[in-house]
């Protein structure tokens, strides 16, 4: 009930407070630079913002902003959805289940979310954020967890929502630490609307759409190619899409190899993964 929600939010108070203070610093800096109230960090202010706040580059400055904003948005949205349910307001259909007690149990719920194309309940997502802190190297190399990860990565029955939610609560970064360097990474040009991490996840979503073949304008040849991909090739293709822009975040050259080794890929598959990326 409401008591559970209060306890959960209280457990995340440090993260929320750090993110809130970060956003306040950005807002104060923006007002100081503009000389008036301005609540949009436009291109014209970004270089001055980075210098004012002591960041080495605009990209590093804006990455910190997006990380803080994403954290506040995620926790606030989950809390509001729980309150809406308690108040009897109409909410979207979702998967309700017992709160997972292990990372594997959480991954199984995300796999179910992928198969049923239904989101997990906000209560599960709020509680799951505490589980993320317990994910370590043994979990990253757990064959059952890796299998669940590949299931929801390549599934064409969802719209990549489970992957987005995994990323939102920090689980994706916990399982693939190399992804942290692109989380919230700002691309300062007119061609990229999204941060690098969201751009990469949108790429996976596009592959899911291709695999599902639900676009009537999709060429039949491409539908055939996607439908005839073997499981091994499908896994490598989707994983390569998920990792394809790691270099923009400064990930080491062998980052893909480390990810592949943890996920149980053999040497040939790791070589092909690195080539695709």
C-alpha positions in Angstrom: 0.0 0.0 0.0 1.0 3.6 0.5 3.3 2.6 3.4 5.3 0.4 1.0 5.6 3.2 -1.5 6.9 5.6 1.1 9.4 3.1 2.3 10.6 2.4 -1.2 11.0 6.1 -2.1 12.7 6.7 1.2 15.2 4.0 0.3 16.0 5.9 -2.9 16.2 9.3 -1.2 20.0 9.7 -1.7 19.7 9.1 -5.5 16.8 11.4 -5.7 18.5 14.2 -3.7 21.7 14.0 -5.7 19.8 14.2 -9.0 17.6 17.1 -7.6 20.7 19.0 -6.5 22.3 18.5 -9.9 19.2 19.9 -11.7 19.2 22.9 -9.3 22.9 23.6 -10.1 22.1 23.5 -13.8 19.1 25.8 -13.5 21.0 28.3 -11.4 23.9 28.3 -13.8 21.5 28.8 -16.8 19.8 31.8 -15.1 23.2 33.3 -14.2 24.5 33.0 -17.8 21.3 34.2 -19.4 20.8 37.0 -16.9 17.1 36.2 -16.7 14.8 33.3 -16.1 15.3 30.7 -18.9 14.3 27.1 -18.5 15.5 25.6 -21.7 19.2 24.7 -22.2 19.5 25.9 -25.8 22.6 25.4 -28.0 23.6 29.0 -27.4 24.0 28.5 -23.6 25.6 25.1 -23.6 29.3 26.0 -23.9 29.0 28.6 -21.3 27.1 26.2 -19.0 29.9 23.6 -19.3 32.6 26.2 -18.4 30.5 27.7 -15.6 29.9 24.2 -14.0 33.5 23.0 -14.5 32.9 20.3 -17.1 35.7 19.6 -19.6 33.3 19.4 -22.6 29.7 20.3 -23.5 29.0 16.6 -24.0 30.2 15.7 -20.5 28.1 18.5 -19.0 24.9 17.6 -20.9 25.4 13.9 -20.1 25.3 14.6 -16.4 22.2 16.7 -16.9 20.4 13.9 -18.8 21.4 11.3 -16.2 19.9 13.3 -13.4 16.8 14.2 -15.3 16.2 10.6 -16.3 16.6 9.4 -12.7 14.0 11.9 -11.4 11.6 11.2 -14.2 11.7 7.5 -13.8 11.2 7.4 -10.0 8.5 10.1 -10.1 6.6 8.4 -12.9 6.7 5.0 -11.1 5.5 6.6 -7.9 2.7 8.5 -9.6 1.5 5.3 -11.4 1.4 3.4 -8.0 -0.6 6.3 -6.5 -3.0 6.3 -9.5 -3.6 2.5 -9.0 -4.3 3.0 -5.3 -6.7 5.8 -6.1 -8.6 3.6 -8.5 -7.8 5.8 -11.5 -7.7 4.2 -15.0 -4.2 2.9 -15.8 -2.7 0.9 -18.6 -2.8 -2.9 -18.3 0.4 -4.3 -16.8 1.9 -7.4 -15.3 1.4 -7.7 -11.6 3.4 -10.3 -9.7 5.2 -10.8 -6.4 8.2 -8.5 -5.9 11.3 -10.3 -7.3 13.9 -11.2 -4.8 16.8 -12.1 -7.1 18.2 -10.7 -10.3 17.3 -13.9 -12.1 13.7 -13.6 -10.9 13.6 -10.0 -12.2 15.0 -11.1 -15.6 12.3 -13.7 -15.8 9.7 -11.1 -15.3 11.2 -8.9 -18.0 11.2 -12.0 -20.3 7.5 -12.4 -19.5 6.9 -8.7 -20.2 8.6 -9.2 -23.6 6.6 -12.3 -24.5 3.2 -10.8 -23.5 4.1 -7.3 -24.7 2.9 -5.9 -21.5 4.8 -3.5 -19.1 5.7 -4.6 -15.6 3.7 -2.9 -12.9 5.2 0.3 -11.4 5.4 -1.4 -8.0 7.7 -4.1 -9.5 9.9 -1.5 -11.2 10.3 0.6 -8.1 11.2 -2.4 -6.0 13.5 -3.7 -8.8 15.8 -0.7 -8.6 17.0 -1.9 -5.2 17.9 -5.3 -6.7 20.1 -3.7 -9.3 22.6 -2.8 -6.6 23.1 -6.5 -5.9 24.0 -7.4 -9.5 27.7 -8.5 -9.7 30.0 -10.4 -12.1 28.5 -13.7 -11.1 25.1 -12.5 -12.3 26.5 -11.1 -15.5 27.9 -14.5 -16.4 25.0 -16.6 -15.1 23.8 -18.7 -18.1 20.2 -18.4 -17.1 20.3 -14.6 -16.9 22.2 -14.4 -20.2 19.6 -16.6 -21.8 16.8 -14.4 -20.5 18.6 -11.3 -21.8 18.9 -12.7 -25.3 15.3 -13.8 -25.3 14.0 -10.2 -24.7 16.8 -8.7 -26.9 15.7 -10.5 -30.1 12.0 -11.0 -29.4 9.9 -9.6 -32.2 6.7 -9.8 -30.1 7.4 -6.5 -28.2 8.4 -2.9 -29.1 11.6 -3.0 -27.0 9.7 -1.5 -24.0 11.2 -4.1 -21.6 14.7 -3.1 -22.7 13.9 0.6 -22.2 12.5 -0.1 -18.7 15.6 -2.3 -17.9 17.7 0.7 -18.9 15.6 3.1 -16.9 16.0 1.3 -13.6 19.7 0.7 -14.2 19.5 -3.1 -14.9 20.9 -2.9 -18.4 24.0 -1.0 -17.2 24.4 -3.4 -14.3 24.4 -6.4 -16.7 26.5 -4.6 -19.4 28.7 -2.0 -17.5 30.2 -0.9 -20.8 26.8 0.7 -21.6 27.3 3.2 -18.8 29.6 5.4 -20.8 26.9 6.2 -23.4 24.0 6.6 -20.9 22.7 10.1 -21.2 25.5 11.0 -23.6 24.5 14.1 -25.6 25.2 14.4 -29.3 25.6 18.1 -30.1 24.4 18.2 -33.7 21.2 18.6 -35.6 21.1 15.1 -36.8 20.6 13.2 -33.5 17.4 13.9 -31.6 18.2 11.3 -28.8 21.0 10.7 -26.5 23.4 7.9 -27.6 21.9 5.3 -25.3 18.3 5.9 -26.5 19.5 6.1 -30.1 21.0 2.6 -29.6 17.9 1.2 -28.0 15.8 2.7 -30.8 18.0 0.8 -33.2 17.1 -2.4 -31.5 13.4 -1.4 -31.7 13.8 -0.9 -35.4 15.3 -4.4 -35.8 12.4 -5.8 -33.9 10.0 -4.2 -36.3 11.9 -5.6 -39.2 11.9 -9.1 -37.6 8.1 -8.9 -37.0 7.5 -7.9 -40.6 4.5 -5.8 -39.6 5.4 -2.8 -41.9 3.4 -3.2 -45.1 5.9 -1.1 -47.0 8.8 -3.4 -46.0 10.3 -5.0 -49.1 9.5 -8.8 -49.3 13.2 -9.5 -49.8 14.1 -7.9 -46.5 11.3 -9.7 -44.7 12.6 -13.0 -46.1 16.2 -12.3 -45.0 15.1 -11.5 -41.5 12.8 -14.5 -41.3 15.6 -16.9 -42.4 18.2 -15.6 -40.0 19.4 -18.4 -37.7 19.2 -17.9 -34.0 23.0 -17.4 -33.7 23.0 -14.7 -36.4 19.9 -13.0 -35.0 21.5 -12.8 -31.5 24.7 -11.3 -33.0 22.9 -8.8 -35.1 20.7 -7.5 -32.3 23.6 -7.4 -29.8 25.7 -5.5 -32.4 23.0 -3.0 -32.8 22.7 -2.5 -29.0 26.5 -1.9 -28.8 27.2 -0.2 -32.1 27.9 3.3 -30.7 29.9 2.4 -27.6 33.0 4.2 -29.0 31.2 7.5 -28.8 31.3 7.2 -25.0 35.0 6.4 -25.0 34.6 2.6 -24.4 37.9 0.7 -24.9 38.5 -1.1 -28.2 37.9 -4.5 -26.7 34.6 -3.6 -25.0 32.6 -5.8 -27.3 34.9 -8.8 -26.6 34.3 -8.4 -22.8 30.5 -8.2 -23.3 30.5 -11.3 -25.6 32.7 -13.3 -23.2 30.3 -12.6 -20.3 27.3 -13.5 -22.4 28.9 -16.9 -23.2 29.7 -16.3 -26.9 32.4 -18.4 -28.4 35.5 -17.0 -30.0 34.2 -16.9 -33.6 31.0 -15.2 -32.5 32.9 -12.6 -30.5 35.1 -11.9 -33.6 32.0 -11.4 -35.8 30.3 -9.2 -33.1 33.3 -6.9 -33.0 33.4 -6.8 -36.8 29.7 -5.8 -37.0 30.1 -3.1 -34.3 
